[in-house]
Amino acid sequence: MEGQINTKAFGKNDIRGIFPSEVNGEVFFYAAKGYVKFVLEEFKKRDNSKSARELLFAVCMDARTHSEELKRAIIQGINSTGADTLDLGLAPTPLGYFAEFAKIDNEILKGKKVNGSLIITASHNPSEYNGLKMTFNKQSLTEEQIKEVKKYTIEAKENSGYSQVIKGVNIKYDIISNYQNKIEDMFGSIGKYNGKKIKVVVDSANATAGIVAPQLYRDLGCDVIELYSLPDGTFPNHHPNPSDIKTLDDIRKKVKEEGADLGIAFDGDADRIGAIDEEGNIITGDKLLLIYAQDLIKTLSIHGEVPIIVSEVKCSQVLYDTIEKLGAKAIMTKTGHGYIKSKMKETNALLAGEMSGHTFFKDRYFGYDDAIYAGCRLIEIIAKNKSKNEDFKLSDLLEPFKQVHLSDEVRLKCPNELKKEVLEKIKVKINDDLFSSKIKDIITIDGLRIIFEDGFALIRQSNTEPVFTLRFEAKTKEKCEQYQKILVNLTNKTVNELNTSKV
């Protein structure tokens, strides 16, 4: 193929774009070659040079209609370098991560360990999108590392034509059974208490969780009610995004109808969890993290341990304050699974989470975001408490949040190329008079988090879509709505002004 390769889809956390204009077989073939080059260079930096023939990479995909085509291109690209591939087929993203930790039994591979994973998915994006998540050495690639892969991808295209010469070996492998056995060994019969079963509604959104989570939770002792378990990349029932409250209507209704203890909803690749309490209320990501944090802190405090817990700029101040009051250390960082994982590694954190439902357990697990595992921990917390008090409800653990009013996440459209300029113009206009409240601080690690005496207002640019995300908190509903109205109006006005000036 002639000409330059389209690298528009290379982002901060992954590769993601519309199929086939931005992501397609050609892009993924050369991205795979660029990724292998990146890995080889990383080994050189560590004074542990390897040849491609010594390497093994796991490849899996989500349920999108074009994922199979892209998976073939990835495998061809990797094998063309001489490296081997482990084809996991249709599988949740966390199982792709798990392949780096699992013991792979295969005679042909002669004891090779997985050096990294390439996961074809666009997560929660609409069905016309697809993408690629990459790991190496049990860590997601950082923004800078993705830039390196992009550079090597361009070089691979420039240095050779499209080639389908297969040199490495491709092995199909059942990672699901491997994963299920591991989780069952870890948790046993956590779904049972006092001779009774935890009742769980599971909404897999016709995505990859449906082939793993419902049966796993049954095997752990739960009474499971399934919604939309059959994978279908057109997502016929609802969008696979539990951050969008409209997608949770069915599971909320079903939880109440069935008198369930819990509802668990998954995104498109099962690395994000959405949770519903016994009354059908949505448990936002920061509330969910506080539930996990309280259980973790209580368990570790017996041994005098002080856990570090990481979260991101969109989360409630209540989360950070409560974690500190309970005797742990709370750290704020940028939004994005790559940033969270990097901060966890830097600080040796045992737990982390985002508003979006990405939750990371280093305590008793591997440190990556696995929504199926996160569901196990929720089930365990409920059973543990119900065994002592059968009237226990998940909502009992959310008392601190009743002291403040939190807005839903607000999403405002903005072309990607204008985001930086919009934020700069907004920052100049921010002052005490604008909000009629004293500003204590402005945190700029990811957008603008404006801290007031009684709450905060946040605006940040999405890493994956042409939108700003905003969130607000205050002691009263009226003040929260005031902060929201002011910043939303200012943002829309600034975007419109810049759009007009660019015409």
C-alpha positions in Angstrom: 0.0 0.0 0.0 1.2 3.4 -0.9 1.2 6.6 1.1 1.3 7.4 4.8 -0.7 5.4 7.4 -3.6 7.1 9.2 -2.5 7.5 12.9 -5.4 9.8 13.9 -6.8 7.2 16.3 -3.7 7.0 18.5 -4.7 8.6 21.8 -3.5 9.1 25.4 -4.7 5.7 26.7 -5.2 3.6 23.7 -5.9 3.5 19.9 -9.5 4.3 19.2 -11.6 5.6 16.3 -14.3 5.0 13.8 -14.1 1.8 11.6 -12.9 1.7 8.9 -11.9 5.4 8.3 -9.7 5.7 11.4 -9.1 2.1 12.5 -8.9 -0.7 10.0 -6.8 -3.8 9.1 -3.9 -1.7 7.7 -3.6 0.5 10.7 -3.7 -2.5 13.1 -1.3 -4.6 11.1 1.4 -1.8 11.2 0.4 -0.9 14.8 1.2 -4.5 15.8 4.6 -4.3 14.1 5.2 -1.0 15.8 4.2 -2.4 19.1 6.6 -5.3 18.8 9.4 -2.9 17.9 8.5 -0.9 21.0 8.7 -4.0 23.2 12.1 -5.0 21.7 13.4 -1.4 22.4 12.1 -1.7 26.0 14.1 -4.9 26.6 17.2 -3.1 25.2 16.8 -0.3 27.7 16.7 -2.9 30.4 19.9 -4.5 29.2 18.0 -7.6 28.4 17.9 -7.6 24.6 15.7 -10.2 23.0 14.8 -11.3 19.5 11.1 -11.2 18.3 11.1 -15.0 18.1 11.5 -15.1 21.9 8.3 -13.1 22.5 4.7 -14.1 23.1 1.7 -11.8 23.0 -1.9 -12.4 24.0 -4.6 -11.1 21.6 -8.3 -10.9 22.4 -11.3 -8.9 21.1 -14.7 -7.6 22.1 -18.0 -8.4 20.4 -18.1 -5.6 17.8 -18.8 -6.7 14.2 -15.4 -5.7 12.9 -13.3 -7.0 15.8 -12.6 -10.3 14.2 -11.1 -8.6 11.1 -9.0 -6.4 13.3 -7.8 -9.3 15.4 -6.6 -11.1 12.3 -4.6 -8.0 11.3 -3.0 -7.7 14.7 -2.0 -11.4 14.8 -0.6 -11.2 11.2 1.3 -8.1 12.2 2.8 -9.7 15.3 3.6 -13.0 13.6 5.2 -11.2 10.6 7.9 -10.0 13.1 8.6 -13.6 14.2 6.8 -13.2 17.5 4.2 -15.7 18.7 0.6 -15.0 19.6 -1.9 -16.5 21.9 -5.3 -16.0 20.4 -7.8 -15.7 23.2 -10.7 -15.0 20.9 -13.8 -13.2 22.2 -13.0 -12.3 25.8 -13.4 -9.4 28.3 -10.5 -7.0 28.4 -9.5 -8.1 32.0 -8.9 -11.6 30.7 -6.5 -10.2 28.2 -4.6 -8.6 31.1 -4.9 -11.8 33.1 -3.0 -13.7 30.4 0.2 -12.0 31.5 -0.3 -13.4 35.0 -1.7 -16.8 34.1 0.2 -20.1 33.7 -0.1 -21.0 30.0 0.0 -24.7 29.4 0.9 -25.4 25.8 3.5 -27.8 24.4 4.2 -25.8 21.3 5.0 -22.6 23.2 7.6 -24.5 25.4 6.9 -22.6 28.6 6.9 -19.1 27.1 5.3 -16.4 29.3 3.1 -13.7 27.8 5.1 -10.5 27.4 2.1 -8.2 26.7 -1.5 -8.1 25.6 -3.2 -6.5 22.6 -7.0 -6.1 23.1 -9.3 -5.1 20.3 -12.0 -3.0 21.8 -13.6 0.4 21.8 -15.0 -0.2 25.3 -18.2 1.9 25.8 -18.1 3.8 22.5 -20.9 3.3 19.9 -20.8 0.3 17.6 -19.1 2.1 14.7 -16.0 2.6 16.9 -13.2 0.1 17.6 -9.8 0.3 19.1 -6.7 -1.3 20.7 -5.5 -1.4 24.3 -1.9 -2.5 24.8 0.0 -3.7 27.8 3.7 -4.6 28.3 5.4 -6.2 31.3 2.0 -6.3 33.2 1.3 -2.6 32.8 -0.9 -0.6 30.4 1.1 1.5 28.0 1.5 5.2 29.2 0.7 8.2 27.0 4.5 8.5 26.2 4.8 4.8 25.3 1.8 5.0 23.0 3.6 7.9 21.2 6.6 5.6 20.8 4.3 2.9 19.3 2.9 5.5 17.0 6.4 6.4 15.8 7.4 2.8 15.2 4.0 2.2 13.4 4.8 5.0 10.9 8.3 3.6 10.4 6.9 0.1 9.8 4.7 1.4 7.1 7.4 3.5 5.5 9.9 0.6 5.5 7.8 -2.1 4.0 4.7 -2.8 2.1 1.7 -4.6 3.5 2.9 -8.2 4.1 1.1 -11.3 5.3 4.2 -13.5 5.6 3.6 -15.5 8.8 6.7 -16.3 10.7 5.6 -16.6 14.3 3.2 -19.2 15.7 -0.5 -18.4 16.5 -2.1 -20.6 19.2 -5.8 -20.5 20.1 -6.2 -20.7 23.9 -9.1 -20.9 26.3 -8.3 -18.2 28.9 -11.9 -18.1 30.2 -11.6 -21.5 32.0 -8.2 -20.5 33.3 -9.6 -17.3 34.7 -12.8 -18.9 36.2 -10.8 -21.5 38.0 -8.5 -18.8 39.5 -11.4 -16.7 40.7 -13.3 -19.6 42.2 -10.1 -20.7 44.0 -9.8 -17.2 45.4 -13.4 -16.7 46.6 -15.0 -20.1 47.2 -18.7 -19.8 48.0 -18.8 -16.0 48.7 -22.3 -15.7 47.3 -23.8 -17.6 50.3 -24.5 -16.5 53.9 -26.3 -18.2 56.7 -27.7 -20.8 54.2 -29.0 -18.1 51.9 -27.9 -16.8 48.5 -27.0 -13.2 47.5 -29.4 -12.3 44.7 -27.7 -10.4 41.9 -29.0 -9.0 38.6 -26.3 -9.0 36.0 -26.6 -6.8 32.8 -23.9 -7.6 30.3 -25.2 -5.2 27.6 -24.7 -7.8 24.9 -21.0 -7.4 25.3 -18.1 -9.6 26.5 -19.0 -9.9 30.2 -22.0 -12.2 29.3 -19.7 -15.1 28.4 -18.0 -15.0 31.9 -19.7 -13.1 34.7 -23.2 -14.7 35.1 -22.0 -18.3 35.3 -19.0 -17.3 37.5 -21.3 -15.6 40.0 -23.5 -18.7 40.1 -20.5 -20.9 40.7 -19.6 -18.6 43.6 -23.1 -19.3 45.2 -25.2 -16.4 44.0 -28.7 -16.4 42.7 -28.2 -14.7 39.3 -30.8 -13.0 37.1 -29.4 -12.3 33.7 -30.0 -9.4 31.3 -28.6 -9.3 27.8 -25.9 -11.9 28.2 -25.6 -12.9 24.5 -22.8 -11.0 22.7 -24.0 -8.8 19.9 -21.8 -6.1 18.5 -24.7 -4.0 17.4 -25.8 -3.6 21.1 -29.5 -4.0 20.3 -30.9 -3.4 23.8 -28.8 -0.5 25.0 -25.5 1.2 24.8 -22.7 -0.7 26.7 -21.9 2.3 29.0 -22.9 2.1 32.7 -21.7 5.8 33.1 -24.8 6.8 31.0 -27.7 6.5 33.4 -30.1 5.9 30.6 -28.5 2.5 30.0 -29.3 1.5 33.6 -33.1 1.8 33.4 -33.6 -2.0 32.8 -31.3 -3.2 35.5 -32.7 -0.7 38.1 -36.2 -1.9 37.3 -35.2 -5.6 37.5 -33.4 -5.2 40.9 -36.5 -3.8 42.4 -38.8 -6.3 40.8 -36.7 -9.3 42.0 -35.9 -7.9 45.4 -32.2 -8.3 44.6 -29.4 -7.4 46.9 -27.3 -5.9 44.1 -27.3 -5.1 40.4 -24.0 -5.3 38.4 -23.8 -3.7 34.9 -20.8 -3.9 32.6 -19.4 -1.8 29.8 -18.5 -3.1 26.4 -15.3 -4.9 27.4 -16.0 -5.6 31.1 -13.3 -3.4 32.6 -15.8 -1.0 34.1 -18.6 -1.8 36.6 -21.9 -0.1 37.2 -23.5 -0.9 40.5 -27.1 -0.6 41.7 -28.2 -0.9 45.3 -31.1 -2.8 46.7 -33.5 0.1 46.1 -32.6 0.5 42.4 -30.3 3.5 43.1 -27.2 4.0 41.0 -24.0 3.8 43.0 -21.6 6.2 41.3 -17.9 5.4 40.9 -16.8 7.5 43.9 -19.5 5.9 46.1 -18.5 2.5 44.9 -14.8 3.2 45.7 -15.8 4.3 49.2 -17.6 1.0 49.8 -14.4 -0.9 48.8 -12.2 1.4 50.8 -14.1 1.0 54.0 -13.9 -2.7 53.8 -10.2 -2.6 52.9 -9.3 -0.1 55.6 -11.2 -2.1 58.2 -9.5 -5.4 57.2 -5.9 -3.9 57.1 -6.2 -1.8 60.3 -6.3 -5.0 62.3 -2.7 -5.4 61.3 -1.8 -1.8 61.7 -1.5 -1.2 57.9 -2.3 2.2 56.3 -3.4 1.6 52.8 -2.9 4.1 50.0 -6.0 4.6 47.8 -5.9 6.5 44.5 -8.8 8.2 42.7 -9.3 10.9 40.1 -10.4 14.5 39.7 -14.1 13.8 39.0 -14.7 12.2 42.3 -16.4 13.7 45.3 -14.4 15.5 48.0 -16.4 13.3 50.5 -14.5 10.3 49.1 -11.1 11.8 49.8 -12.1 13.2 53.2 -13.7 10.0 54.5 -10.7 7.9 53.4 -8.4 10.2 55.4 -10.7 10.2 58.4 -10.7 6.4 58.4 -6.9 6.4 58.7 -5.8 5.7 55.1 -4.1 7.9 52.6 -6.1 9.3 49.6 -4.3 10.5 46.4 -5.9 12.4 43.5 -4.7 12.0 39.9 -5.7 12.4 36.3 -8.8 10.6 34.9 -7.8 7.6 32.7 -7.0 4.0 33.4 -3.4 4.5 32.2 -2.9 7.4 34.6 -4.5 5.5 37.5 -2.4 2.4 37.0 0.8 4.5 36.8 0.0 6.4 40.0 -0.8 3.1 41.8 2.6 1.7 40.8 4.3 4.9 41.8 2.7 5.1 45.2 2.3 1.3 46.0 -1.5 1.8 46.3 -3.7 -1.2 47.1 -6.9 0.2 45.7 -8.0 2.8 43.1 -11.0 3.8 41.2 -12.6 6.3 38.8 -16.1 7.8 38.4 -16.5 5.8 35.3 -16.4 2.5 37.2 -12.8 1.5 36.5 -11.8 -0.1 39.8 -8.3 -1.5 40.5 -7.4 -3.9 43.2 -3.8 -4.6 44.2 -5.1 -6.0 47.4 -5.5 -9.8 46.8 -5.3 -9.2 43.0 -3.1 -8.0 40.2 -3.7 -4.3 40.2 -5.6 -3.9 36.9 -9.2 -2.9 36.3 -11.4 -6.0 36.2 -15.1 -5.3 36.6 -16.0 -9.0 37.0 -13.5 -9.3 39.9 -14.9 -6.0 41.3 -18.3 -7.6 41.3 -16.9 -10.5 43.3 -15.6 -8.1 45.9 -19.0 -6.4 46.2 -20.8 -9.7 46.6 -18.2 -10.6 49.3 -18.8 -7.4 51.2 -22.6 -7.9 51.1 -22.3 -11.5 52.3 -19.8 -10.7 55.0 -22.1 -8.0 56.4 -25.4 -10.1 56.0 -23.8 -13.0 57.8 -23.7 -10.7 60.9 -26.9 -8.7 60.2 -29.4 -10.0 57.7 -31.0 -6.6 57.5 -27.8 -5.1 56.1 -28.1 -3.1 52.8 -25.3 -1.9 50.5 -26.6 1.6 50.9 -25.8 1.4 54.6 -22.1 2.0 53.7 -22.8 5.3 52.0 -23.8 7.5 54.9 -21.0 10.1 54.4 -22.4 11.0 51.0 -25.7 12.1 52.5 -24.1 15.3 53.8 -23.6 16.8 50.3 -25.4 17.2 47.0 -23.6 15.8 43.9 -24.5 16.5 40.3 -24.6 13.9 37.6 -21.8 14.0 35.1 -22.5 16.7 32.5 -21.2 16.3 29.0 -20.7 19.2 26.6 -19.6 18.8 23.0 -16.4 20.5 21.9 -14.1 19.7 18.9 -10.9 18.1 20.1 -8.7 20.8 18.5 -10.5 23.6 20.6 -10.4 21.9 24.0 -7.1 23.3 25.2 -7.9 26.9 24.1 -11.4 26.7 25.7 -9.9 25.7 29.0 -7.3 28.5 28.9 -10.0 31.1 28.3 -12.2 29.7 31.0 -9.4 29.7 33.6 -8.8 33.5 32.9 -12.5 34.2 33.6 -12.7 32.3 36.9 -12.9 34.4 40.0 -14.9 34.6 43.3 -17.4 37.0 41.9 -18.3 34.7 39.0 -19.4 32.0 41.3 -20.4 34.2 44.3 -18.2 31.9 46.4 -14.7 32.1 47.7 -12.3 30.0 45.7 -9.8 28.1 47.9 -7.8 26.5 45.1 -7.8 25.5 41.5 -6.3 22.1 40.8 -5.0 21.8 37.2 -3.7 18.2 37.0 -6.5 17.3 34.7 -8.6 20.2 33.5 -9.8 22.7 36.1 -11.1 21.5 39.5 -12.3 24.7 41.3 -12.4 24.2 45.0 -14.8 26.2 47.1 -15.4 26.3 50.9 -18.5 24.1 50.4 -17.7 22.0 47.4 -16.2 22.1 43.9 -16.8 22.6 40.2 -14.9 20.6 37.6 -14.3 20.8 33.9 -12.0 18.4 32.0 -11.6 17.2 28.5 -12.5 13.6 27.7 -9.6 11.4 26.6 -11.7 9.4 24.1 -14.5 11.7 22.8 -14.9 15.3 21.5 -16.6 16.5 24.7 -15.9 18.2 28.0 -17.1 16.4 31.2 -18.2 18.5 34.2 -19.2 17.7 37.7 -20.3 19.7 40.7 -20.7 19.3 44.5 -22.0 21.5 47.3 -23.6 21.3 50.7 -27.0 22.2 49.2 -28.8 21.3 46.0 -29.3 25.0 45.3 -25.6 25.8 45.5 -24.6 22.8 43.4 -27.1 23.8 40.7 -25.7 27.4 40.8 -22.2 26.2 40.2 -23.4 23.9 37.4 -25.4 26.6 35.7 -22.5 29.2 35.8 -19.8 26.8 34.5 -22.0 25.2 31.8 -23.0 28.6 30.5 -19.5 29.8 30.5 -18.2 26.7 28.7 -20.9 26.8 26.0 -20.4 30.5 25.4 -16.6 30.0 25.1 -16.9 27.0 22.7 -19.4 28.9 20.5 -17.2 32.0 20.4 -14.2 29.9 19.3 -16.2 27.9 16.8 -17.4 31.1 15.2 -14.0 32.7 15.1 -12.6 29.6 13.3 -15.2 29.7 10.5 
